[in-house]
Amino acid sequence: MTGAGRTDAGVHASGQVVSCASERNFPFDRLVLALRGLLPADCSVREATVVADGFSARFDARERTYVYAILCRPHPSALLSRYTLFVGQPLDLEAMRSGAASLIGESDFRSFAAAPPGQRTVRDLRHINFRRAGDLVRIEVTADAFLHHMVRTIVGTLIECGTGRRDPSDIPRILAAHDRAAAGPTASPQGLYLAGVRYADGYDSFAEPPIFGA
């Protein structure tokens, strides 16, 4: 079995894609129902389909989208602590957008990743969108692929911009440093969701994380 994306402990997935091959025949139209009966309560399958031989959920992916959820209000939530990052002070989304604009495009993201020496760290970051929904701040990040801790480090750095601890104009310098120490902290895994994976045939597994009401 091959997953489209790997996640750290505590990270969620609302649009994961998994490919597998079987040498046995079985009633494929009953696969989703059968898996629902076998999987634990915190894992579910929405749909299944037959694909061409050799298809890989990971290597055939053309684009991945992550969503990060921040609970932004004076007091935390016991119920949402597993699914959001709590920030107890106001966030300036315009400052965060300004900082994020410097990240768009193809760049070396070594400063924003836990990458060993020698690993290729160039990625094409296609968009970063921000939306406020009540006390929740939603950050959507899409790229051709991601490095280990890349989204969480981007979010941690942009939060520093949003709280005034870092000037948004500092982002180009961080990129150019190619040094993880130049960027901000790695945001907690609880707020991160693998929300969707796009393929060349147009299929997109995107599903809004349930915390946003979809």
C-alpha positions as CSV (number, residue, x, y, z in Angstrom):
1,M,0.0,0.0,0.0
2,T,1.2,3.5,-0.9
3,G,-0.1,6.7,0.6
4,A,-0.1,10.0,-1.3
5,G,1.4,11.8,1.7
6,R,3.1,11.0,5.0
7,T,2.1,12.8,8.1
8,D,3.7,13.2,11.5
9,A,2.0,11.9,14.7
10,G,-0.9,14.2,15.6
11,V,-1.5,15.4,12.0
12,H,-4.8,14.7,10.3
13,A,-5.9,13.8,6.8
14,S,-9.3,14.6,5.2
15,G,-8.2,13.9,1.6
16,Q,-5.6,11.1,1.8
17,V,-5.2,8.8,-1.3
18,V,-3.9,5.2,-1.0
19,S,-3.1,2.9,-3.8
20,C,-2.6,-0.9,-3.6
21,A,-2.5,-3.9,-5.8
22,S,-4.2,-7.2,-5.3
23,E,-3.6,-10.6,-6.8
24,R,-7.0,-11.9,-5.6
25,N,-10.4,-11.3,-7.1
26,F,-13.2,-9.9,-4.9
27,P,-16.4,-8.0,-5.4
28,F,-14.9,-4.5,-5.8
29,D,-18.2,-2.7,-5.4
30,R,-18.2,-3.9,-1.8
31,L,-14.7,-2.8,-0.9
32,V,-15.6,0.5,0.8
33,L,-18.2,-1.2,2.9
34,A,-15.8,-4.0,3.9
35,L,-13.1,-1.5,4.8
36,R,-15.5,0.4,7.0
37,G,-16.1,-2.7,8.9
38,L,-12.4,-3.3,9.5
39,L,-11.0,0.1,10.2
40,P,-10.8,1.9,13.6
41,A,-13.3,4.6,14.3
42,D,-10.8,7.4,13.6
43,C,-10.2,6.2,10.0
44,S,-12.7,6.0,7.2
45,V,-12.8,5.4,3.4
46,R,-15.1,7.6,1.2
47,E,-14.6,5.9,-2.2
48,A,-12.6,3.4,-4.2
49,T,-11.9,2.9,-7.9
50,V,-9.8,0.7,-10.2
51,V,-6.8,2.5,-11.8
52,A,-4.2,1.6,-14.4
53,D,-1.4,-0.9,-13.6
54,G,1.5,0.8,-12.0
55,F,-0.4,3.8,-10.6
56,S,1.1,5.2,-7.4
57,A,-0.8,7.5,-5.1
58,R,2.4,9.1,-4.1
59,F,4.5,9.3,-7.3
60,D,1.7,10.1,-9.7
61,A,0.4,13.0,-7.6
62,R,0.8,16.4,-9.3
63,E,-0.3,18.7,-6.5
64,R,-1.0,18.5,-2.7
65,T,-3.0,20.8,-0.5
66,Y,-2.7,21.1,3.3
67,V,-5.0,23.1,5.5
68,Y,-3.9,24.5,8.9
69,A,-6.4,25.4,11.6
70,I,-5.7,28.0,14.3
71,L,-8.0,28.8,17.2
72,C,-7.5,32.5,17.7
73,R,-9.2,33.9,20.8
74,P,-8.3,34.8,24.4
75,H,-9.1,31.4,25.9
76,P,-8.4,27.8,24.7
77,S,-10.9,25.1,23.9
78,A,-10.6,21.7,25.6
79,L,-12.6,20.1,22.8
80,L,-10.6,21.7,19.9
81,S,-7.2,21.2,21.4
82,R,-6.7,18.0,19.4
83,Y,-7.6,19.7,16.1
84,T,-6.2,23.3,16.2
85,L,-3.3,25.4,17.3
86,F,-4.4,27.8,20.0
87,V,-3.1,31.4,19.7
88,G,-4.3,33.6,22.5
89,Q,-3.7,37.0,20.8
90,P,-5.1,38.6,17.7
91,L,-3.5,37.7,14.3
92,D,-3.0,40.3,11.6
93,L,-3.9,38.3,8.5
94,E,-2.8,41.1,6.2
95,A,0.7,40.9,7.7
96,M,0.6,37.1,7.2
97,R,-0.5,37.5,3.6
98,S,2.3,39.9,3.0
99,G,4.9,37.5,4.3
100,A,3.3,34.6,2.5
101,A,3.5,36.4,-0.9
102,S,7.3,36.0,-0.9
103,L,7.0,32.2,-0.6
104,I,4.9,31.8,-3.8
105,G,6.8,30.2,-6.7
106,E,9.6,27.8,-7.1
107,S,12.2,28.2,-4.3
108,D,14.7,26.4,-2.2
109,F,12.7,25.8,1.0
110,R,15.6,24.4,3.1
111,S,15.1,27.1,5.7
112,F,11.5,25.9,6.2
113,A,12.1,22.1,6.5
114,A,13.7,19.4,8.5
115,A,15.9,18.3,5.6
116,P,19.1,16.3,5.8
117,P,22.2,17.5,3.9
118,G,22.1,16.6,0.3
119,Q,18.3,16.3,0.0
120,R,16.8,18.3,-2.9
121,T,14.8,21.1,-1.2
122,V,13.4,23.0,-4.2
123,R,9.6,23.0,-4.3
124,D,7.0,24.9,-6.3
125,L,4.6,26.5,-3.8
126,R,1.5,27.5,-5.8
127,H,-0.7,29.3,-3.3
128,I,-1.3,30.2,0.3
129,N,-4.8,31.4,1.2
130,F,-6.1,32.7,4.5
131,R,-9.6,32.8,5.8
132,R,-11.2,33.7,9.1
133,A,-14.3,31.7,10.2
134,G,-15.4,33.0,13.6
135,D,-12.6,32.2,16.1
136,L,-10.9,29.9,13.5
137,V,-8.2,31.0,11.1
138,R,-7.8,28.7,8.1
139,I,-4.5,28.6,6.1
140,E,-4.5,26.6,2.9
141,V,-1.1,25.8,1.3
142,T,-0.7,24.1,-2.1
143,A,2.5,22.9,-3.8
144,D,3.7,20.2,-6.2
145,A,5.2,18.5,-3.1
146,F,6.3,19.2,0.4
147,L,9.3,18.7,2.6
148,H,9.2,17.3,6.2
149,H,7.8,19.9,8.5
150,M,7.6,22.4,5.6
151,V,4.0,23.5,6.1
152,R,4.2,23.6,9.9
153,T,7.4,25.8,9.8
154,I,5.8,28.1,7.2
155,V,2.8,28.5,9.5
156,G,5.0,29.0,12.6
157,T,6.9,31.8,10.8
158,L,3.8,33.5,9.4
159,I,2.2,33.4,12.9
160,E,5.2,35.4,14.1
161,C,4.4,37.9,11.3
162,G,0.8,38.0,12.4
163,T,1.6,38.7,16.0
164,G,4.2,41.4,15.3
165,R,7.2,39.4,16.4
166,R,8.6,39.3,12.9
167,D,8.4,41.7,10.0
168,P,6.8,40.2,6.8
169,S,9.7,41.7,4.8
170,D,12.0,39.2,6.6
171,I,10.7,36.2,4.6
172,P,12.9,36.7,1.5
173,R,16.0,36.8,3.8
174,I,14.9,33.5,5.5
175,L,14.5,31.8,2.1
176,A,17.9,33.0,0.9
177,A,19.6,31.8,4.1
178,H,19.0,28.0,3.3
179,D,19.2,27.5,7.1
180,R,16.4,26.1,9.3
181,A,17.6,28.3,12.2
182,A,16.6,31.4,10.2
183,A,12.9,30.6,10.2
184,G,10.3,30.6,13.0
185,P,9.1,27.7,15.1
186,T,7.5,24.5,13.8
187,A,3.8,24.8,14.5
188,S,2.2,22.0,16.4
189,P,0.9,19.0,14.4
190,Q,-2.6,19.1,15.7
191,G,-3.7,21.9,13.4
192,L,-2.5,20.4,10.2
193,Y,-4.7,18.4,7.7
194,L,-3.7,16.8,4.4
195,A,-6.8,18.1,2.6
196,G,-6.4,17.0,-1.0
197,V,-4.2,15.4,-3.7
198,R,-4.6,16.2,-7.4
199,Y,-3.7,13.9,-10.3
200,A,-3.0,14.4,-14.0
201,D,-6.4,13.0,-15.0
202,G,-8.2,15.8,-13.1
203,Y,-9.1,13.7,-10.0
204,D,-8.8,15.8,-6.8
205,S,-9.4,14.2,-3.4
206,F,-9.8,17.5,-1.7
207,A,-12.2,17.5,1.3
208,E,-12.6,20.4,3.7
209,P,-11.5,19.5,7.2
210,P,-14.6,18.8,9.2
211,I,-13.6,21.5,11.7
212,F,-14.7,24.1,9.1
213,G,-18.1,22.7,8.8
214,A,-17.9,20.8,5.5
